Structures are given as C-alpha cells and as structure tokens.
Amino acid sequence: MSRVLVVDDEPAIVTLLQYNLEQADYQVVTAIDGEQALQLAQNEHFDVILLDLMLPKLDGVEVTKRLRQEKIKTPIIMITAKTSEFDTVFGLELGADDYITKPFSPREVLARMKAVMRRYHEDAGPVTTATNGHVIRIAGLRIDQDKFQVKRGDQPIDLTPKEFELLLFFAKRPGKVWSREQLLEGVWGFDYSGQTRMVDIHVSHLREKIEADPKHPQLLKTVRGFGYTFEASHE
C-alpha cells in the first residue's frame, strides 16, 4: 500500500484528500504545518507528498527546499491557491515535481499522484548512448546517474533535481529534436497540458549552468518552431 503525506492547514482540504485517498487504497498520514511535515518526511517513508504552499511555521517552498538539500527525493506535489507563474515555477525549481491549484477535484489529484509516482519508480530503461557504467561523459560534462552529480572537469555543477533529469534526458539522446510537449512527457512523466512555458524556463536555467555563453548556446539549442536539441557527442 502506497503511503501519502498530506500537508495542509485547512481541515476541509485534509478531510477531502484523506477520504478520497483512503477510498483509493492509499495509506494517509497528515500534517497541519510545515515543521510537522518536514519532521515526518525526514523520518518516515512516503511514496508521495501533497504539500500546501501556504503553511504555518514553514511554508511549502521552504519544506521542499530543505528536503531536497537533504537528498530526500520523495515526489512532491504542491497544492496552492496562488496561480502566478512566479509561485508555481519557483516551487518547481526548488525540486517539487508538480503543482495543482485550488479548487481541485480528487480525481485530478489521484491522476497527478499516479503520474509522479510512476515516473519516480520506473526504471530509467536501457541507455542507448555510449556510457561508462552509470556515468555519461558528453561535451566536457561528467553525469553520474547514481550520485545525481554533474561535473565539468573537477568543478561540480549544482543542478536542481528537475534540471538534472532534463540534462540526463538530453544527454542520453544527443542530436534528436524534441518538442516541448515531448519533453514534458519524457521528463515530467505526463502530459502537462498548457504548461510548455515551464520547459522553456528550465531549459533557460540549465543553459545558465552548462553553457559557456548562455545567450549563444552551443549545446542545448533551440529549434525554432519546434523545440530543443542537445548537439553534443560522447567522449
């Protein structure tokens, strides 16, 4: 039975989620503030965390930040009443896997949960490009899939979990052109309909970290009118 941590300070939301998740055979643990959520996530195993953005003591963004700093990679779906791009993208950049805005339907929550858990638990599949074990060397980068580390020479490159996944996706398939919709499906694990701007933002941040001149990228290039491609060869 999959375990879900539901974190929200609104009793009605907690009751709604707990009832519907338990009806779908999930084991549910609840928390009403960020400190309690952080402690539970640090000390217990969960398959997914449903995390409200606005919480007492510690907000959802801070909880996400601390969990990712501690290398706790449990999938996180942020629940928010805010709809601005800044709020949602900021949470995703810190390591949240998805977000859902209030009001929502229990069916939508269940669908999103299944998608992020499927993506988290599925095997990466066979690597179709030249690798050395679980390390990919490409374009001067050393990508360690086991340690979730990227280096250029001896210099580490600090990537968020989603930036790492995006780079790994491209590095395994150099030269192929991907639409934004395909990247959403391949990296986020489901069709993130209408949210292709999120891909552009993550690509932009990734370029800032791996390109010598992000304004004139030589690795992660835009294919006008379609999407992106990673133009690099393995070493």
Solvent accessible surface area in square Angstrom, and as a share of the most:
residue,aa,sasa,rsa
1,M,167,0.75
2,S,36,0.23
3,R,50,0.18
4,V,0,0.00
5,L,1,0.00
6,V,0,0.00
7,V,0,0.00
8,D,0,0.00
9,D,62,0.32
10,E,79,0.36
11,P,108,0.68
12,A,78,0.60
13,I,27,0.14
14,V,18,0.11
15,T,88,0.51
16,L,66,0.33
17,L,2,0.01
18,Q,59,0.26
19,Y,131,0.50
20,N,36,0.18
21,L,1,0.01
22,E,80,0.36
23,Q,122,0.54
24,A,40,0.31
25,D,102,0.53
26,Y,23,0.09
27,Q,78,0.35
28,V,19,0.11
29,V,33,0.19
30,T,43,0.25
31,A,1,0.01
32,I,110,0.56
33,D,16,0.08
34,G,0,0.00
35,E,91,0.41
36,Q,74,0.33
37,A,1,0.01
38,L,15,0.08
39,Q,115,0.51
40,L,32,0.16
41,A,7,0.06
42,Q,73,0.33
43,N,111,0.57
44,E,73,0.33
45,H,119,0.53
46,F,6,0.03
47,D,19,0.10
48,V,0,0.00
49,I,2,0.01
50,L,0,0.00
51,L,0,0.00
52,D,5,0.03
53,L,11,0.05
54,M,110,0.49
55,L,20,0.10
56,P,60,0.37
57,K,144,0.61
58,L,24,0.12
59,D,58,0.30
60,G,0,0.00
61,V,23,0.13
62,E,50,0.23
63,V,1,0.01
64,T,0,0.00
65,K,80,0.34
66,R,90,0.33
67,L,1,0.00
68,R,26,0.09
69,Q,117,0.52
70,E,86,0.39
71,K,150,0.63
72,I,38,0.19
73,K,60,0.25
74,T,19,0.11
75,P,3,0.02
76,I,0,0.00
77,I,1,0.00
78,M,7,0.03
79,I,0,0.00
80,T,4,0.03
81,A,72,0.56
82,K,82,0.35
83,T,106,0.62
84,S,56,0.36
85,E,91,0.41
86,F,142,0.59
87,D,27,0.14
88,T,12,0.07
89,V,18,0.10
90,F,81,0.34
91,G,0,0.00
92,L,3,0.01
93,E,33,0.15
94,L,39,0.19
95,G,3,0.03
96,A,1,0.01
97,D,26,0.13
98,D,0,0.00
99,Y,28,0.11
100,I,5,0.02
101,T,43,0.25
102,K,40,0.17
103,P,138,0.87
104,F,24,0.10
105,S,52,0.33
106,P,35,0.22
107,R,201,0.73
108,E,63,0.28
109,V,3,0.02
110,L,34,0.17
111,A,61,0.47
112,R,55,0.20
113,M,0,0.00
114,K,110,0.47
115,A,7,0.06
116,V,5,0.03
117,M,19,0.08
118,R,131,0.48
119,R,75,0.27
120,Y,106,0.40
121,H,100,0.45
122,E,85,0.38
123,D,128,0.66
124,A,80,0.62
125,G,41,0.39
126,P,123,0.77
127,V,54,0.31
128,T,112,0.65
129,T,31,0.18
130,A,72,0.56
131,T,51,0.30
132,N,98,0.50
133,G,59,0.57
134,H,111,0.50
135,V,17,0.10
136,I,0,0.00
137,R,89,0.32
138,I,0,0.00
139,A,27,0.21
140,G,34,0.32
141,L,3,0.01
142,R,81,0.30
143,I,0,0.00
144,D,9,0.05
145,Q,25,0.11
146,D,91,0.47
147,K,134,0.57
148,F,106,0.44
149,Q,84,0.37
150,V,4,0.02
151,K,66,0.28
152,R,95,0.35
153,G,60,0.57
154,D,138,0.72
155,Q,123,0.55
156,P,85,0.53
157,I,25,0.13
158,D,124,0.64
159,L,27,0.14
160,T,29,0.17
161,P,41,0.26
162,K,9,0.04
163,E,4,0.02
164,F,8,0.04
165,E,48,0.22
166,L,0,0.00
167,L,0,0.00
168,L,28,0.14
169,F,16,0.07
170,F,0,0.00
171,A,0,0.00
172,K,14,0.06
173,R,79,0.29
174,P,39,0.25
175,G,54,0.52
176,K,108,0.46
177,V,54,0.31
178,W,27,0.10
179,S,14,0.09
180,R,60,0.22
181,E,99,0.44
182,Q,80,0.36
183,L,0,0.00
184,L,1,0.01
185,E,90,0.40
186,G,17,0.17
187,V,0,0.00
188,W,4,0.01
189,G,9,0.08
190,F,20,0.08
191,D,98,0.51
192,Y,7,0.03
193,S,91,0.59
194,G,71,0.69
195,Q,64,0.28
196,T,38,0.22
197,R,136,0.50
198,M,7,0.03
199,V,0,0.00
200,D,30,0.16
201,I,18,0.09
202,H,1,0.00
203,V,1,0.00
204,S,56,0.36
205,H,70,0.31
206,L,0,0.00
207,R,35,0.13
208,E,112,0.50
209,K,74,0.32
210,I,2,0.01
211,E,17,0.08
212,A,114,0.88
213,D,65,0.34
214,P,38,0.24
215,K,176,0.75
216,H,121,0.54
217,P,26,0.16
218,Q,120,0.53
219,L,26,0.13
220,L,0,0.00
221,K,61,0.26
222,T,69,0.40
223,V,50,0.28
224,R,223,0.82
225,G,84,0.80
226,F,99,0.41
227,G,0,0.00
228,Y,10,0.04
229,T,5,0.03
230,F,0,0.00
231,E,82,0.37
232,A,25,0.19
233,S,83,0.53
234,H,42,0.19
235,E,136,0.61
